[in-house]
Amino acid sequence: MATIVGSFFFPPFGIILVPFLAILVTEFILHKYYMKATKIGFATIIGFLGGSLAKILIQLLMIVWFILAVIF
C-alpha cells in the first residue's frame, strides 16, 4: 500500500522512501526500539530492490529466449 501511495506523492523516490518510512513508524510504535525499526526498514528496502532486480533479470531472459525462438 505504501509503495502505491509513494508513487503518487514523490515519484520516483517515493516508491522506496514511503514504504521505508511507513515500516519505520509502524515498528517504532509497536516495539519502541529505534534501532530495530531502522534495521527492519532497511531490510524492507533491500527486499524490495532484490525482488525488483530478480524481476528485471527474469524479464530480460524471457525476451532473449523469445527472440532466439523466433529467429531459429
Secondary structure, DSSP 8 states (H G I E B T S, - for coil): -HHHHHHHHSTTTHHHHHHHHHHHHHHHHHH--HHHHHHHHHHHHHHHHHHHHHHHHHHHHHHHHHHHHHH-
